[in-house]
Every structure is written in C-alpha cells, then in structure tokens.
Amino acid sequence: MTPPNELRLLPWSGPGDKPCYLSTDDPDGYMSRLADSVEAVQLDTASALLVDASEAAYNQETSLDEMRCLVKELTGALRDIFRVATSRGHLRATSDSRETTY
C-alpha cells in the first residue's frame, strides 16, 4: 500500500464534500485509471466553459440569468480543476522526491 504521505487526492468528493484519497501501489490500476479519466473529463468541461464564458462576456445580449448560470458552472469547474491541480502537484512532488539521489 501507498504510505500515508503519498495518497492520491481523487477528483471527486465523498459524503459531506469531504476529500477522497486513493492508496495503491499500482498507478495503472482500475481506480487510478478511473481517476485519470474523471480528471480528463473535468479538464475538458472547464475548457469548454472557458470558451462559453469568453463568448458570453463579449455578447451584449447575454442575459443576467445566463451569466448567473455560467458563473455557477464556472465555480464548479474551478473547484474541480483546483482539486486536479492539487492532486497532480502532490503527485509530482512525491515523484520528484523519489527521483532525488543523495
């Protein structure tokens, strides 16, 4: 099993919006691949929302309700992307420390 300081933060939350972590020795295992897939979907969704937001910001006909809906969706996407960035930053720091030789 993965030591506690090397747990992977998963791209979804548990009950009560608590973070979920994965402990595994297999980065190509089912749960690791599932997490990678969910992260990819979250990144694609954020990218599409960024395009939508850019268009809406410059469209004078965008209604207040449409902007509120977009802000709500962007907030959720930003939360997801922040979690992905946090997880990947931790994974990178962990792998960098393993590669360091003394």
RAGIVEN-V88080 format. One record per pair of residues at least 6 apart in sequence whose ideal C-beta (glycine too) atoms are under 8 Angstrom apart, sorted by the first residue. I is the first residue (numbers start at 1). GAP is how many residues later the second one is. If there is no record, write none. Layout:
# RAGIVEN-V88080
I;GAP + I;GAP
This chain:
# RAGIVEN-V88080
1;22 + 1;23 + 1;24 + 2;6 + 2;20 + 2;21 + 2;22 + 2;23 + 4;19 + 5;89 + 6;88 + 7;14 + 7;15 + 7;16 + 8;13 + 8;14 + 8;15 + 8;16 + 8;24 + 8;27 + 8;79 + 8;82 + 8;83 + 9;10 + 9;11 + 9;12 + 9;74 + 9;77 + 9;78 + 9;81 + 10;9 + 10;10 + 10;11 + 10;12 + 10;21 + 10;25 + 10;28 + 10;77 + 11;24 + 11;27 + 11;28 + 11;31 + 11;69 + 11;72 + 11;73 + 11;76 + 12;8 + 12;26 + 13;6 + 13;7 + 13;70 + 14;6 + 19;64 + 22;9 + 22;10 + 22;13 + 24;7 + 24;8 + 26;6 + 39;45 + 39;48 + 42;35 + 42;38 + 42;39 + 42;42 + 43;38 + 43;41 + 45;32 + 45;35 + 46;31 + 46;32 + 46;34 + 46;35 + 49;21 + 49;24 + 49;25 + 49;28 + 52;18 + 53;17 + 53;21 + 56;6 + 56;10 + 56;11 + 56;14
